[in-house]
């Protein structure tokens, strides 16, 4: 047995002491690295590997990071793609997020050594971007912002809402279920397609709030209509208006999409919105509006349960103060600005340039096409592109794989090209 090759299999403690494995332990943790070593040793004992290959195989099997989340290149043409994380953060927000991972003065005043307003930089940036907002609050998502505002301002009385605005959002969550789960009493008025100001007025006797919800993920056309915020504001009740999409000010590419500044100017008491989506920041819920109303909302007991963390506050402030975020850059792309990149990619991989319609996504601007260009490839390319490294997610239509560069950073064009060529070589095209 002295010449048994299994005796030369490196010991676990010896491998973990190796500088290469020690570095991996600092990056991934000892349990992950040890599991990879033990598996390589098992394969060596069974004869699958040579003993001198154990270290190399164990290192190659280690994951690239400590998370199972994979980086995705969005070549779908959907600007705010819910299933792959909605808004990608810009460089300024990423740097701010990393800096905030350590100790920061999130609610500490170094001058006085006392407690300070939490996330005051992000709140100031919001008020600067929306001057009509005398108060601001950031919570963990848009649904929480809407719920907290209604719960506080209704004060136990009814919340009036149009039947045509009782929306269902992603994954089957419905607005009425959300509000009623917190004990809010809804008073539905009007019909699916039409609600008049007189409907709200007739229901206002026992009401504490009028709720206005932008139906961001669908449109009702034809014989349809609901009162504007300016009309609802004349009825004497607080108006909570949810823009949903995250637009803080009018956007020229989407002239029909409501924004927080306009609805506050029209008389909304508070406006709620998302911090990601079309704002382009991290997932968060924003509450903007009347200073007294915001202070009441901030002091509500539920506000502590839905408050956001320092990383989100840092990324949000950097998004508001920094360069144009990737979402708005992608939204404003045109076929003319995309043509050179698209044609270059098509020449490299042997695809055809075709005209396509991109989409806003994320429940925003339903039915509004964004004229774009894509590289058309065989339909069989879609799956291996998704399963490759990096993961490239494209759109499929009419038996073709359509690679739209609208949402792809220009510095990633070469990666996309290399991924396509790798798939072409693997499938024999």
C-alpha positions in Angstrom: 0.0 0.0 0.0 3.0 2.3 0.3 2.8 3.1 -3.4 -0.9 3.8 -3.3 -1.3 7.1 -5.3 -4.1 8.2 -3.0 -1.5 8.8 -0.3 -0.2 11.7 -2.3 -3.5 13.5 -2.3 -2.9 16.9 -0.6 -4.3 17.3 2.9 -7.1 19.7 3.5 -5.2 21.9 6.0 -2.2 22.0 3.7 -4.4 23.2 0.8 -6.2 25.8 2.9 -2.8 27.2 4.0 -1.8 27.7 0.4 -1.8 31.4 -0.5 -4.2 30.9 -3.4 -6.7 29.2 -1.1 -6.2 31.7 1.7 -7.1 34.5 -0.7 -10.2 32.6 -1.7 -11.2 32.1 1.9 -11.0 35.9 2.5 -13.3 36.4 -0.5 -15.7 33.5 -0.2 -15.5 32.2 3.3 -13.9 29.0 4.6 -16.9 26.8 4.3 -17.3 27.4 0.5 -13.5 26.9 -0.1 -13.3 23.8 2.1 -16.3 22.2 0.4 -14.6 22.6 -3.0 -11.3 21.1 -1.7 -13.1 18.1 -0.2 -15.0 17.5 -3.4 -11.8 17.5 -5.4 -10.2 15.2 -2.9 -13.1 12.8 -3.2 -12.8 12.7 -7.0 -9.1 12.0 -6.6 -9.7 9.1 -4.2 -12.2 7.6 -6.7 -9.7 7.8 -9.5 -11.4 10.6 -11.5 -8.5 13.0 -10.9 -4.8 12.7 -10.5 -3.6 13.7 -7.0 -1.5 16.5 -8.4 -4.7 18.0 -10.0 -6.6 18.4 -6.8 -5.6 22.0 -6.1 -6.2 23.2 -9.6 -9.6 21.5 -9.9 -10.7 22.8 -6.5 -9.7 26.4 -7.4 -11.4 26.2 -10.8 -14.6 25.0 -9.1 -14.9 28.0 -6.8 -17.7 30.4 -7.5 -16.8 33.9 -8.8 -18.3 35.6 -5.8 -20.0 34.9 -2.4 -23.5 35.3 -3.9 -25.4 33.1 -6.2 -26.7 36.1 -8.1 -25.3 36.2 -11.6 -24.4 39.3 -13.6 -26.8 39.7 -16.6 -26.3 41.8 -19.8 -29.7 43.1 -20.7 -30.0 42.8 -24.5 -33.8 42.6 -24.4 -34.6 46.3 -25.2 -36.8 46.4 -22.0 -35.4 49.4 -20.1 -36.8 48.6 -16.7 -36.8 44.8 -16.7 -38.4 43.6 -13.4 -37.0 40.1 -13.5 -33.4 41.1 -13.8 -33.4 43.8 -11.2 -35.1 46.8 -12.8 -32.9 49.9 -12.8 -29.1 49.3 -13.0 -27.2 51.7 -10.8 -24.8 54.2 -12.4 -21.2 54.5 -11.5 -21.7 57.3 -9.0 -24.4 55.2 -7.1 -22.2 52.1 -7.1 -19.3 54.0 -5.6 -21.5 55.6 -3.0 -23.0 52.2 -2.1 -19.6 50.7 -1.6 -18.4 53.6 0.5 -21.5 53.3 2.7 -20.8 49.7 3.4 -18.6 50.8 6.3 -19.4 53.2 9.1 -21.1 56.4 7.8 -22.9 59.3 9.4 -26.3 58.1 8.3 -28.0 59.6 11.3 -25.1 61.1 13.2 -23.9 64.7 13.3 -20.1 64.8 13.7 -20.2 68.5 14.7 -22.5 68.0 17.7 -21.9 64.3 18.2 -25.6 63.9 18.4 -28.3 62.0 16.5 -29.2 63.7 13.1 -32.0 63.2 10.6 -31.6 59.8 9.0 -30.4 60.0 5.4 -30.6 63.8 5.4 -28.4 64.1 2.2 -30.9 62.0 0.2 -33.8 63.9 1.6 -32.2 67.3 0.7 -31.5 66.0 -2.8 -35.1 65.0 -3.3 -36.3 68.4 -2.2 -33.9 70.1 -4.6 -35.1 68.0 -7.5 -38.7 68.6 -6.6 -39.0 72.1 -5.2 -42.7 71.7 -4.6 -42.0 69.0 -2.0 -41.5 70.7 1.3 -41.0 67.3 3.0 -39.6 64.0 1.9 -39.3 60.5 3.3 -37.6 57.4 1.9 -38.9 53.9 2.8 -38.1 50.4 1.5 -40.3 50.3 -1.6 -43.2 52.0 -3.4 -46.0 49.8 -2.0 -44.8 50.7 1.5 -44.8 54.4 0.7 -48.4 54.3 -0.5 -49.6 52.2 2.4 -47.8 54.4 5.0 -49.2 57.7 3.5 -52.8 56.4 3.3 -52.7 54.8 6.8 -51.4 58.0 8.4 -53.5 60.6 6.6 -56.8 58.7 6.6 -56.7 58.6 10.4 -59.1 55.6 10.6 -61.5 57.0 8.1 -62.3 55.8 4.6 -59.9 56.1 1.6 -61.8 57.0 -1.6 -60.4 55.4 -4.8 -61.8 55.0 -8.3 -62.7 51.4 -9.3 -60.7 51.9 -12.4 -57.5 52.5 -10.3 -57.7 49.3 -8.2 -54.6 48.0 -9.8 -52.8 44.6 -9.5 -49.0 44.9 -9.6 -46.4 42.2 -10.1 -46.6 38.6 -8.8 -50.4 38.9 -8.2 -50.3 41.6 -5.5 -53.4 43.8 -5.5 -53.7 47.4 -4.3 -57.0 46.8 -2.4 -55.6 43.7 -0.6 -52.5 45.7 0.4 -54.4 48.6 1.9 -57.1 46.5 3.6 -54.5 44.2 5.2 -53.5 47.2 7.3 -57.0 48.0 8.3 -57.7 50.7 5.8 -61.3 51.0 4.7 -61.7 51.6 1.0 -64.6 53.4 -0.6 -64.8 52.5 -4.3 -66.4 55.1 -6.5 -67.2 55.3 -10.2 -66.9 52.5 -12.7 -64.1 50.6 -14.4 -63.9 53.1 -17.3 -65.3 56.3 -16.0 -65.2 58.1 -12.6 -66.5 61.7 -12.2 -65.6 64.4 -9.7 -69.1 64.2 -8.4 -68.5 60.5 -7.4 -65.7 61.5 -5.1 -67.7 64.4 -3.7 -70.6 62.2 -2.9 -68.4 59.8 -1.0 -66.4 62.4 0.9 -68.6 62.5 4.1 -66.8 59.8 6.0 -63.6 59.9 4.1 -60.1 60.9 5.3 -58.2 60.7 2.1 -58.7 60.7 -1.7 -56.3 58.2 -3.4 -55.2 58.8 -7.0 -53.3 55.9 -8.6 -51.6 56.1 -11.9 -52.5 52.9 -13.8 -48.9 52.5 -14.9 -49.1 48.9 -16.2 -52.2 49.1 -18.4 -54.3 51.6 -20.3 -58.1 52.0 -20.7 -58.9 53.6 -24.0 -62.1 54.8 -25.6 -65.0 56.0 -23.5 -62.9 56.4 -20.3 -61.9 59.2 -17.9 -61.0 60.1 -14.4 -60.6 63.5 -12.7 -57.2 65.1 -12.7 -55.3 65.7 -9.4 -56.1 69.4 -9.7 -59.8 68.6 -9.7 -59.5 66.2 -6.7 -57.6 68.8 -4.7 -60.7 71.1 -4.8 -62.7 68.7 -2.6 -61.0 69.7 0.7 -59.5 66.2 1.6 -55.9 65.3 1.5 -54.9 63.8 -1.9 -52.4 60.9 -1.9 -51.3 60.5 -5.5 -49.1 57.5 -6.6 -47.1 58.1 -9.8 -45.6 54.7 -9.5 -42.9 55.0 -12.2 -40.4 57.1 -10.3 -40.5 60.1 -12.6 -39.8 63.2 -10.5 -40.2 65.7 -13.3 -41.6 65.6 -16.9 -39.7 63.4 -19.3 -39.6 64.5 -23.0 -39.6 60.9 -24.3 -42.7 60.0 -22.3 -44.9 63.1 -22.4 -48.0 61.3 -21.1 -46.3 59.7 -18.1 -47.2 61.6 -14.8 -44.5 62.9 -12.6 -44.2 63.9 -8.9 -43.5 67.6 -9.5 -46.5 68.1 -11.8 -48.9 66.4 -9.4 -47.7 68.3 -6.4 -48.1 71.6 -8.4 -51.6 70.5 -9.1 -52.4 70.2 -5.4 -51.6 66.7 -4.2 -50.9 66.6 -0.5 -48.3 63.9 -1.0 -47.0 62.0 -4.0 -45.6 58.5 -3.7 -43.2 56.9 -6.2 -40.5 54.4 -6.7 -36.8 55.2 -6.2 -35.8 52.8 -9.0 -37.7 52.3 -12.3 -37.6 55.5 -14.3 -35.7 57.4 -11.6 -32.9 55.0 -12.1 -31.8 54.5 -8.5 -32.0 51.7 -5.9 -35.3 50.0 -5.0 -37.0 52.4 -2.5 -40.3 54.1 -1.9 -40.5 57.9 -2.0 -43.0 60.1 -0.2 -42.9 63.8 -1.2 -45.2 66.7 -0.4 -46.6 68.9 2.4 -44.1 69.3 5.3 -46.7 68.8 8.1 -48.1 65.7 6.4 -44.7 64.3 5.9 -43.8 64.8 9.5 -46.9 63.0 10.6 -46.1 60.1 8.2 -42.5 60.0 9.5 -43.7 59.7 13.1 -46.2 56.9 12.3 -45.2 53.6 14.1 -45.2 51.7 10.8 -42.5 54.0 9.4 -39.9 52.3 11.6 -40.8 48.9 10.1 -40.5 50.0 6.5 -37.5 52.4 6.7 -34.7 51.9 4.3 -31.0 51.2 5.0 -27.8 53.2 4.6 -26.8 51.5 1.3 -30.1 52.5 -0.4 -29.9 56.1 1.0 -26.3 56.5 -0.3 -27.2 55.1 -3.8 -30.3 57.2 -4.0 -28.5 60.4 -3.2 -25.8 59.7 -5.7 -28.4 58.9 -8.3 -30.1 62.2 -7.7 -27.0 64.4 -7.6 -24.8 62.5 -10.0 -24.7 62.0 -13.8 -27.7 60.8 -15.9 -28.4 57.2 -14.7 -28.3 54.3 -17.1 -32.1 54.0 -17.2 -32.6 57.5 -18.6 -29.6 57.0 -21.0 -31.3 53.9 -22.4 -34.7 55.5 -22.5 -33.4 58.3 -24.6 -31.6 56.2 -27.1 -32.9 56.3 -30.7 -32.3 54.1 -33.8 -29.9 56.8 -35.0 -27.8 56.8 -31.9 -27.8 53.0 -31.8 -27.1 52.3 -35.5 -23.3 52.4 -35.5 -23.0 50.0 -32.6 -25.6 47.7 -33.9 -24.2 47.5 -37.4 -20.7 46.9 -36.0 -22.0 44.0 -33.9 -23.9 42.5 -36.8 -20.8 42.6 -39.0 -18.8 40.9 -36.3 -21.2 38.0 -35.7 -22.8 37.7 -39.1 -26.3 38.8 -38.1 -28.9 41.0 -39.7 -29.8 44.5 -38.5 -33.6 44.8 -38.0 -36.0 47.5 -36.8 -37.7 46.6 -33.5 -39.8 48.2 -30.8 -38.2 48.4 -27.3 -40.3 48.9 -24.2 -40.1 50.9 -21.0 -41.0 48.0 -18.8 -41.4 47.9 -15.0 -45.1 48.7 -15.3 -44.4 52.0 -17.0 -45.8 53.5 -20.2 -47.7 50.5 -21.3 -48.3 50.3 -25.0 -45.7 53.0 -25.7 -43.1 51.7 -28.2 -39.5 52.9 -28.2 -38.2 52.6 -31.8 -35.0 50.6 -31.8 -32.6 48.3 -33.7 -31.5 44.8 -33.0 -29.2 42.1 -34.4 -31.2 39.2 -35.6 -29.7 35.7 -34.9 -31.1 32.2 -35.1 -33.7 31.4 -32.5 -31.5 28.6 -31.1 -29.0 31.1 -29.8 -31.3 32.5 -27.0 -30.8 29.7 -24.5 -27.1 29.2 -24.7 -26.6 33.0 -24.5 -28.5 33.0 -21.2 -26.6 30.0 -19.9 -23.2 31.4 -20.9 -20.7 33.6 -19.0 -21.6 36.4 -19.0 -25.4 35.7 -19.1 -26.8 37.6 -22.1 -30.6 37.9 -22.1 -32.0 38.7 -25.5 -35.6 38.9 -26.8 -37.1 36.1 -29.0 -39.7 36.8 -31.7 -40.8 35.1 -34.8 -38.2 32.3 -34.4 -35.3 34.7 -34.1 -33.1 35.9 -31.3 -33.0 39.7 -31.2 -30.1 41.4 -29.5 -31.0 45.0 -28.8 -28.1 47.2 -27.5 -30.3 49.9 -26.1 -29.7 48.8 -22.5 -26.2 47.5 -23.0 -23.4 49.8 -21.9 -21.2 50.5 -24.9 -18.2 49.1 -23.0 -19.9 45.7 -22.9 -20.4 45.5 -26.7 -17.3 43.3 -27.1 -18.5 41.0 -24.4 -21.8 40.5 -26.2 -20.0 39.9 -29.5 -17.7 37.3 -27.9 -20.7 35.6 -26.3 -22.5 35.3 -29.6 -19.4 34.0 -31.4 -18.9 31.4 -28.7 -22.5 30.2 -29.1 -22.1 30.2 -32.9 -19.0 28.0 -32.6 -20.8 25.6 -30.1 -23.9 25.1 -32.3 -22.0 25.0 -35.6 -23.2 28.2 -37.2 
